[in-house]
Amino acid sequence: MTIEQEFFNQYRLMYRPFINKLNVQLEPYQLYSSQWAVLRFLKDKGPHSFVDIANFMSIEKPSVTKLVHKLVELGYVETMAGKDKREKLVHLSAHGEKLVQEIKAHLKPFFEHALAGVPQRDIEIATQVFERICMNINQ
């Protein structure tokens, strides 16, 4: 196996178990990792359109519509008219704002456990490596 194959194999071996365990952590909030990603995006970047969210997550707009609909149902986000009447913007509700902070605190030990024994510098380098790979793949 080449070093490149081993790199992506290790990523694959880490990714599914990570997402499965993250979903267990999110169960008390009736969320899955993809819904959590939307909430974090809105918290970090503010209100955005369905298209913006789809682009950020690299998924189709109908999938975003389904995700957002569930988050609206839960009371975590709200939609409002954008500049163009056809465009809807999604933003965190007051309840969603509080919830994101609560979930971040809840997930902190989970992330710390997952990264136990990994030096801070290695985490920074790995983050940069993944950013570069994403750029390469999306070119």
Salt bridges, closest charged atoms under 4 A:
GLU73 OE2 - HIS69 NE2 3.20
GLU73 OE1 - LYS70 NZ 3.76
GLU78 OE1 - HIS91 NE2 3.47
ASP84 OD2 - ARG86 NH2 2.68
GLU97 OE1 - LYS43 NZ 2.86
GLU112 OE2 - LYS108 NZ 2.52
GLU124 OE1 - ARG121 NH1 3.24
